Amino acid sequence: MSGSQTPVFHRYHDAEGKVPNFSADDDAARRSLEGGPPPSADPVAQRNYPAGPSGAPRTRQARPCRLRRDPRR
């Protein structure tokens, strides 16, 4: 029997509830407007990177990598 004829490939699902509903999360909406990373639940991270002006914890800034020129070239 062909795989396309088996009932496993012909399941029908209701369209209800298949969309992520993030609109009800007021905290997520506030963070998206203010910017910054989400608050960390890790106490070590909170101690090492205290909250910035927006209330979001500060993170380390990535610095540009300076590549040394290869002396063999």
HUKAUR-V852686 format. One record per backbone hydrogen bond with DSSP energy under -1.0 kcal/mol. NH is the residue of the N-H (numbers start at 1). CO is the residue of the C=O. E is the energy in kcal/mol with one decimal. If there is no record, write none. Layout:
nh = {NH & NH}
co = {CO & CO}
e = {E & E}
This chain:
nh = {5 & 9 & 18 & 22 & 25 & 26 & 29 & 30 & 31 & 32 & 33 & 34 & 35 & 46 & 47 & 48 & 49 & 52 & 55 & 58 & 73}
co = {2 & 6 & 15 & 20 & 22 & 24 & 25 & 26 & 27 & 28 & 29 & 30 & 31 & 42 & 43 & 44 & 45 & 56 & 52 & 50 & 70}
e = {-1.2 & -1.0 & -1.1 & -1.0 & -1.2 & -1.2 & -1.8 & -2.3 & -2.4 & -2.0 & -1.4 & -2.2 & -2.5 & -1.9 & -1.8 & -2.6 & -2.4 & -3.0 & -1.5 & -1.9 & -1.7}
